[in-house]
Amino acid sequence: MSYPFNKPHLTGKEAHYMYQAVLAGKLSGNGEFTKRCQRWFEQRYGFRKTLLATSGTDALEMCAMLCELKPGDEVIIPSYTFVSTALAFLREGAKVVFADSMKRNPNLDAEQLESLITPRTRVIVPVHYAGVACDMDAIMAVAEKHGLLVVEDAAQAVDSFYKGRPLGSIGHLAAFSFHETKNITAGGEGGLLVVNDERFVRRAEILWEKGTNRAEFFRGEVNKYGWVDMGSSFLPSEVNAAFLWAQLENLDEIQQKRRQLWDCYYERLKPLAERGYFSMPDVPDYATNNAHMFYLVFPDYEKRTAFIKHLKENGVGAVFHYLSLHSSEFYRSRHDGRQLPECDRYADCLVRLPLFYDLQLEDVQTITDVILSYYAE
């Protein structure tokens, strides 16, 4: 039997709600299912304002537009992240300043932030890797001291918390992803913009509506609508919102199952980690674990490569993750030359194991048996 790295989960209600959306005759977005999803996030997590987006990338692009960056303004992001985190701000003419990761996990090292700030710094973008919170008190303290905006890249962090506060609720702005690899999906692609600062609420909706005040018109707040600002086609289809609603209804069940699988990996592989073959995910005391990902970090590139090869030969889809953005073909000539050793270490040594709702505990036991036998040999 083979185990893919990921398989999107269906709750059974997706097609039913999508059919309802079609019957309602409102497919172009911002219909009943869109509003239902947005209310759900606002009520459950206390977000000031939420707007569904076509992807996590688009949610980040709206964040970047709301920051009103000027050419040469600097934005600090970790190098160990997906390219969308950087692209959103590069599109606005900003200069990306890459930060290193922590030794204990791939999140941005908050202790290094002060050394990266210059008179041109405008925004800090912490990425909550694997759904585990960055040290947000430290990051927000630096931001407040220097008058900076904080945009949380919470793409992997739905239903995860920092000291009891939902991730995405702490920074001025935040972005979530509902790509098919995430804990919940909007039918393959989808995202959410979160606005926690009142200053950005009205403009966010205008950007979302292609630069028009159409949403205000539909609410009866203006008697006609027109082009008033920049914007783009960020609204997802109502069919995608209907798909997402079926997932949100089952979020607690999905999270509980994923945590069971994550815990099974952890307990069964702990003896190997204690013997130094690899290290396992680190969840600081200030963070919760939403079981988005289970990863291992190997001592070097060669050991990781051999491990992935062995699992592949045994039908297990284990994969590595990001390559450091500062050393990418596209950006390395613009990078300031600083060494970011922890980002490079994760790029060379981290591997992700299969983790998705339809995986069973006995499947995780089989996968970990393959791993245990590898080291027994």
N, C-alpha and C positions, 0 to 999 in steps of 0.2 A: 504494500500500500504506500502511496506517496502523499506527502503533506505540503501543499503550497504555502508560500509565505503569508498570503492574505486571501480571504474570501469574503466579499461583502455579505452582510447578514440581512435577511428579509424577515420582518415580523409577521407577515401575512396580511397586513392591512394596506400595504402600499398601493396595490392595484385598485383596491376599493376606493381609497381617497382620491387617487388620480382620476378615476372614473367620475367621482363626484365633482371634481374640478372641471372636467370637460363638460359635464351636464350643466354646470352653472353658467357656462358660456363666457367665463372671464379667465383667459389663459395667459395674458401678457404680463402678469405680475402685479403685486400689491392688491391682491384679492383677499378673500376670506382666509385662505390657508396661510398666506404670507402674514397677515395680521395676527392670526392665531399663534404662529410660531414666535413672532416677535414679542407678543404679550407673555408667552410662556417664559422666555428668557428674562424678560424684565421683572416678572413676578417671582420667579424661582431664585434668581441670583441678585436682584436689586440693581441691575444695570439701569442707568438713567435713560438711555435711548438705544434701541437696536434696529438695525436695518439688514434684512437678508441680502446677500450678494451672490453673484454667479460663481464665485470661488473665493477661497481664502486670499489668493493673490489680489483679486479685485478689492477685497476688504482692506488689505494693506495699502493698495493704491489710493483708496479714499482717505485713509489715515494720512498718507504722505501729502495729499492735496490739502487736507485740512490744516496741516502744519505750516502752510504758506512759506515754503522755503525759497530762498533766493540762491542764484548760482554762487557756489563757493561755500555755502553754509555746510556745516559738518554734522553728520549723523553717526552715532556710535552703535555698531551692531556686532554680535559675535561672528567670527569667521566660520565657525562650525554651525551652519544653518543652511536651509534651502535657499536657492538663488532668489526666490520671490522676495525675501526679506530685504535684500539689497536693491533689487531692481525697482521696487516701488519708490524708493527715495532717489535713485539715480535718474529716473524719469523726470523728477522735479528739479534736476540740475544740482542736486546736493553732492557733496564729496563724502563717500563712505569711509569711516575710520574703523578698522577692524579691531575687535577686542579678543583676547585669548579666553579660553574656557578655564574652569576650575580643575584642579587635580582630582577632586572627589567625584565630579560628574561633568557632563558636557555644557552645563549652563555658563553664561557669562560670569567672569570673575569680577565681582563688584569691588573687590579691594584694589583693582587696577584702574577703576574708572577715573579717579581724580587725575591720574597721570596722563590721561588721553584728552582731557578737556582743554580747549583753547578759546580765545575770544570769538571764534566762528562756530563753536558747538551750539546746536539748537535742540537736538533730539537724542534720547537714549532709547534703544529698542531691545529690551530683554526678550529672549526666546525661551519659553518654558519647555525645554527639551524633554521628550517622552512624557509630557504632561506633569512633570515635577517642577515646582515653583522655583524661580530664581530668588535670591535674597532681596525681596522687594523693599524692606525697610531701609537697607543700605542704599539701594538704587534710588529710592524716592528722596532720601536725605540729600544725596549728591545733586539730584535734579532741583530740589527746592533751594539749595544753597546757591546754585548757579543760574536759577531761573530757566530751567530747561523743561521741555515736554517729554513725557514718557509714553511710548506706544508699546503695549504688550503684544508680542506675537504669540498668541495663545492657540495657534493652529492645532496643536496636539493636546490641548489642555482642557477640553470640555469637562465640567463636573470635577475639577480639581481645585484645591484650596491652599492658601498661604495664611497660616495662623488664624484659621477660621474664616478668612475672607475669600470669596470666589476669585479664581484667576480670571482676569479680564475686567475686574471691577476696581483695580487699584490704580492703574495708570490713567492718564487723561483720555486715551483712546485704546482700543484693542481690536484684534482681528482673530476670528476662529475659522477653521476649515471643516467642511463636511465632504471632503474627498472620499472616495471609496475605501481608502486605507485607514480612515479615522474611525473612532469608536462608533459614531453615527454618521450617516451619509444622506445627502439630498438627491440620491439617484446617480451617484458617480462623481458629480461636481457640486460645489456649493460653498457658501461662506457666510460670515456674519460680521458686520461692523458694530462695535460697541462704542458709544459716546458717553463718557462719565462726566465731562466738563460742559456745563451749560453753554459756554461760549460757542461750542461747535455744533449744537443741536440743529439749528435752522439750516445752516449751510450744508451740513451732512446730507440732509434730505434733498436739497437742491442738486448737489453733485450726483446723488443717487438717481434723480429724475432727469438726467441728461442736461443739467444746467438750467432747468425750468422750475417754476414754483407750482407745478401741476398738482403736487400732493396737497398744497394749501387750497387750491381751487376745488379739488374733490371734497375737501372737508368744509367747503363753504366759507373759507376765511378771506378769499379774494374773489371778485366777480369775473375775472378772466386770468389766464395764465400766459406767461411768455418766457423768453430766454433772458435769464438774469445773471448767469454766472457760468463758469466752466463746469464740465461734467462729462459723463459717459453713460453707456448702457450697462449699468451695474445691477439692475433688477433681474432676479432669476424668474423663470417661468413659474406660473402658478402650479404647474404639474410637478416641478421640483419641490416647491413648498409643501405640496400634498404628500409627496414621498417622505420628506423630512418629518412631517407631523406624525406619521406612523412610527417613525423611529423615536421621536421625543416621548410619545406615549409609553414607550417601553424602555426608556433610558435606565431606570433603576434596575430592571431585570438584566439589561445588557451589561451594566457596570458590575453587578454582583457576579455574573458568570465570568467576566474577564478577570476580575480579581481572584477568583478561585483558580483559574488557569495560571495566572501570574504567580500566585502563592505556591502552586504545585511545582512549577519550574524552580522557584527559589529554594524550596526545601530539598528537592531532589538533587540540585546542583551545588548546594552549599558545601558539602564535604570536598568537592573538587576545588572550589574557590578557596577554601581554607588551606588546601595543599599548594596553592599558588599557581594553578594552571591558568586561571583567568580571574578577573574581578567581575562582580555582578552589579546590577543597578543600585545606586545610592539614593536614598530618600531621606533628606535632612529632617530633623525634628520639627522644623517649621512648615513642612510640606506634607501633603497627602499624595496618595498614589492612585491615579485613575486607570491604571493598568492599560495604558495605551500601547506600551511596548515592553518587551523583555529583551535586554541586550547583554552581551558579554564583552569585556575588554581584555584582549590578549596581550602578552608581554611584547610581541613584535609582529610585524607584517607577515613573516614566513609562517609563524604558528597559526595566525588567523587563516591564511590561505589554505594550509593543510587541513584545518578544521572544516572550513566550508566545503572543500573537495570531498572529505569523508562523508559529511552529511548529504551532499548531493548524490553521492554513489549509493546512499541508503534511502533515497527518496524524500529527503527533508530539504525544503526550500529555505535555507538560511542565507541572508544577504547582508552585505556591508551597507553603509549609509553615506553621509555627505563627504565630499572632498572639500578641503579648506578653500574658501572663496578667495582668500588673499593670494593664493598661489595658482589660481585658475588662469587659463590662457587669456581670458577676456580682461582680467583685472590686475594681474601681477605687475604690469608696467606702471600702474597707477598707485600701487601700494607703496607705503613709505619705507619699506625695507625691514620693519621690525620683525623679529622672530616671534612666532606664536606657537610654541612647542606643544602645548596641550591640545590645541586644535588639530595640529598635524598628527599627534599621537592617536586621537580618536579617529581621524580619517584613515589611518593605517591599521588600527587594531580593533575597532568596534565591529561587532556582528550582531544582527537581529535574528531572533528565532520566531517561528510562526506563532502568531497570537491573534485569534479572531473568534467571534462568538460561537460559530458552528463547530469549532474544535472541542473535543470531549476530553475529560480528565484522563481517560485511558489512552487517548492520543498523545497527550503530553507525557504520560508515563512511557509510552513507546519511544517517543523522540528522545527523552532523557536516557532511556536504556541504551539507545544508539551512542549517545555521548559518553555514558559511563563505560560502555564496552570499549570505546575508542581509547580511553585512558587506562583501562585495565590491560589492554594489549601493550 
